[in-house]
Amino acid sequence: MSLTINEVEHVAHLARLRLSPEELEQLRTELSRILGYIDILKEVDVTDVAPTAQVTDALNVMRADEVRPSLPREDVLANAPDQRDGMFRVKAIFEE
């Protein structure tokens, strides 16, 4: 499957990436190859293969939750580049 530059520009916009024309072309080539490999995988006959989410016997090992005191707010905000009223301030990412 071959993507167009417009499709790659759209994906880059959604990912909030600013790419040069050379980077767009490189990404177009790489993504097209990846989608081509996916098309090849679609041809594999898996009718007798049971659906699985995990192919090994590995389990998630998680520690028990423990209630502990948190850091003081002043320590947490000590290196924040911008803060107000005891909270982090960040730039808005959604356009109005």
Number of C-alpha atoms within 10 A of each C-alpha: 12 13 16 14 15 11 12 20 19 13 12 15 12 9 9 10 11 11 14 9 11 9 11 19 17 13 18 20 16 14 16 17 15 14 14 14 12 12 12 10 10 10 8 8 8 9 7 6 7 7 9 7 6 8 7 7 5 7 7 5 6 6 6 6 6 6 6 6 6 7 9 8 10 10 9 13 16 10 9 12 9 12 13 8 6 10 13 12 12 10 6 7 7 5 4 4
